[in-house]
Every structure is written in C-alpha cells, then in structure tokens.
Amino acid sequence: MPPPPGPPFSLLIVLNGSLASAGKTTGGGDLVLFKFLRLTPLLPDLLIPESAQGFVPKAGRKFLTQQNNQLSTLGIVWLFVRRILQGVWCAWRNAKVYDVALAASPFGVDVIPVWFWKARRKGAVIYHVIPDRQAVNLATQIRFGLAALEQKITIAVLRRACDFIVAGNDFTKQQLAVRFPGKPIFVLPAGFDAATIDAVAPVPKDPNLACFIGRMVSQKGIFDLLKCMAEIRRTRPELQLVMVGTGPEREFFVSEMNHLNLAGQIRLSGFISEAEKITLLKKSTYFFFPSYEEGWGIALAEALYCECRCLCYELPHYRSIFGEFPAYARLGDPADFVRVFHAAGPVAAGQKEFLRQYDDPVVARQLTAHLETVAAIQACRPVPVTK
C-alpha cells in the first residue's frame, strides 16, 4: 500500500520586488507568481509590498513592505534598499521554519531577504540572464550598469543561499547550470490566461493594423521599430502600428518618432485595460515584437493565441517554446525584419491550439509539482507523481 499523504508543505514566497499597483502595467515575472497564487490550492505566506497585496487576495500570512514611490532610477534603488531591510527585519522576527522559501525573481530585493528567512530549502525564479546591452543614452547606460552589477551580486548570494532554481526555459537553464553547478534546475513556462482571452468577443481582423505590447525600453526593440515603420511606410503607407505600454525611454522614443515624421503611422496608447489589450490583439492582423531579450515571451504567446501574424527577432529559446508559428528575423536587423514582414504569409493552421499547452492552470500545476519535489527531497519523502 502507498504511504498515507503527509501534511501540505509550508511555503514562503518573496515578492518583495514587485512594482505592481492598481491601474499600472504589471511585469511578466510578477504575473507568473500572481497567477500561481490565485490558482494553487496552497496558501503560502508572502513577503510583498503594500501596493501589490491586492493582486493576491488568497494567501496565508502577508508580511508587508514599503509601497511604491516615485519610480525614477534612483527612486527604485532607494525603495529596494528599504524593502531589503524590511524583509530582513521580518525574517528575524518570524520564528517559523518553512519547508520551502522561494524568491520570485533574481533581483536583490527578493534574493537577499530569502537568505535570512528560515527554510529547509530555498530557491529563486530566474526567467532571464542579462546579456551585454547597448545603451541609447546616458540614463539608460546608468540603468544597464546598475542591473549588471546587481546580477553579479545576486548570483554570488544565490550560490550560497539557494538549493534549487526555477528557470523560464531550456536555454536559461543551460546558462544557469554553468553558474550553479550541482543545483537542481527546474523549467517553468510563464504561460498566459487563455480563459480571459476567450471571454472577450471576437472582432474582425484589420489588415492594416499592427500592434506592439511591452515596456518602452530599448531592450524591447522599440527604436528598431521606428526604422522598420519608416521603411514599411514606403510600400504600405496605410499600415498603422499601435504601441501599448509605458517605460523610462518613452520620451526619447517620441522625440525620435517625430524626427522621422512617423506620428501618422504610430499611435502610443500607454497603459490600457486587459480587455482593451485583448480586443486590440484580436483586431490586429500583425504583432511586431523585435525584442532583444525576453525571459519567456508572454506578450508573444498572447498574440499567437489571438491569431495575429507575429514577427519577432529570433531569440535562442523561442523555437523551443513557440515552434515555427512566429515569423523570425535576425536579431538586431531591422532590414531583415522588414523583409520578413513583406514575405509573411497568413497565420498557420493550428497556431491557437498549439498555444493551449501554456495555459495558466497547466503552468500552476507544473510549479506546484516542482515545489513538491523540492519539499519531498528535503523531507526524504517519496516524490509525488503528477500528471
């Protein structure tokens, strides 16, 4: 007879770096954990900023840290320093020993507090290893430099503090295996909410509408999009590009857009509601996504599920996740992106059904299984068998 099931393992999730707040765009890393918390039967304790707690109404005990302040580069740095200190203070005061403690990101604001919390196994979610970056101005160069420095520090902390890693894709897993030899590394898709998309009424596709969804930062290829649209305008002047999102390089983008006289071809929508975003994706014939770095590609997955013809720069992990459904251009080559646009045929049959494997409930069950495996290893219990 199989042994009787033991009590649920105790779990702490550190979302201390979350910048989510009502009425604002939520980052992809935050979304993965927020959706997991809504869907899992577990009730983990949370270390989370006061401004983000509304995104996770179902949880165990919440340890609240400083809410968001003015989100300039220096403002974020100072905010994160205060949150780290608050997280360490909460860890010192809390006597509970968890089976598993999980940092929701590789950022210091999540990783450093996890180091101090009491847990039998500690891990971190890492969807992306920062590559070499080329800055478009001084402010971006400072931001990139701080991010690279932080990554060096947190990797050093993770080597000492963490027992396992959750990676966003097989390519990232390979990168992390070199940095963390001997540590178990699990792969977890980011996923998307198919039910929410299906609930929005379908609309006819506009053959002259393309869209982009993402942060207004150079890593997303927004300045390459200007070059692409300037070239596409020569043969397809009727094509309109709607760009959804905000970010620190928006003003510089607007300046460059006006310099190229592209205001008639590009519309900046800023932050819009989830329903408005899905309606836009369902109406758009094309989805332009020349991003230079992605941990997974949630926006790309949503656009594919909405049956857009998706064009993107080819990143190392894309084909292993999305197959041949997007049309791929050479990384960092706007001219090739334009060539791929002109050569792109209709949406391939089976695109929407292929994406269903990344539906949020499936992903939530996968993360639960990974954490059960970690808890079972530390307790020397049989590893649960999940389907």
PETADA-V984277 format. One record per pair of residues at least 24 apart in sequence whose C-alpha atoms are under 6 Angstrom apart, sorted by sequence separation. I is the first residue (numbers start at 1). J is the second residue. D is the distance in Angstrom with one decimal. If there is no record, write none. Layout:
BEGIN
i: {I;I}
j: {J;J}
d: {D;D}
END
This chain:
BEGIN
i: {242;246;282;286;84;88;240;241;242;243;244;245;87;91;240;243;244;245;80;21;209;211;215;216;16;21;208;209;210;211;212;213;214;215;216;12;14;15;16;20;211;215;217;11;12;13;14;15;16;216;12;216;309;123;122;123;127;122;123;124;125;126;127;121;123;108;115;305;221;221;220;220;219;210;209;212;209;210;211;212;206;210;205;206;207;204;205;206;203;205;11;10;13;10;11;12;13;14;15;9;11;14;17;17;16;14;228;224;228;171;32;194;193;128;191;192;193;127;191;192;191;36}
j: {266;270;306;310;109;113;265;266;267;268;269;270;113;117;266;269;270;271;109;51;239;241;245;246;47;52;239;240;241;242;243;244;245;246;247;44;46;47;48;52;243;247;249;44;45;46;47;48;49;249;46;250;347;162;162;163;167;163;164;165;166;167;168;163;165;154;161;352;290;291;291;292;292;284;284;287;285;286;287;288;283;287;283;284;285;283;284;285;283;285;98;98;101;99;100;101;102;103;104;99;101;104;109;110;110;110;334;334;338;317;190;359;359;295;358;359;360;295;359;360;360;364}
d: {5.9;5.4;5.3;5.8;5.3;5.2;4.9;4.8;4.8;4.9;5.1;4.6;5.3;4.8;6.0;5.9;5.2;5.2;5.7;5.3;5.9;5.2;5.2;5.1;5.7;5.2;4.5;5.1;4.7;4.6;4.7;4.7;5.3;5.4;4.3;5.4;5.8;5.8;4.6;5.2;5.7;5.2;5.3;4.8;4.8;5.1;4.8;4.9;5.8;5.7;5.8;5.4;5.5;4.9;4.8;5.7;5.4;5.4;4.8;5.2;4.6;5.0;4.2;6.0;5.3;5.6;5.4;4.6;5.0;4.8;3.9;5.8;5.3;5.3;5.0;5.9;5.8;4.4;5.0;5.4;5.8;5.5;4.4;5.7;5.4;5.9;5.7;5.9;5.7;5.6;5.8;5.2;5.9;5.1;5.0;4.6;4.8;4.8;5.5;5.9;5.8;5.8;5.4;5.9;5.4;5.8;5.7;5.8;5.9;5.6;5.7;5.7;5.8;4.4;4.6;5.4;5.3;4.4;5.6;5.3;5.4;5.0}
END
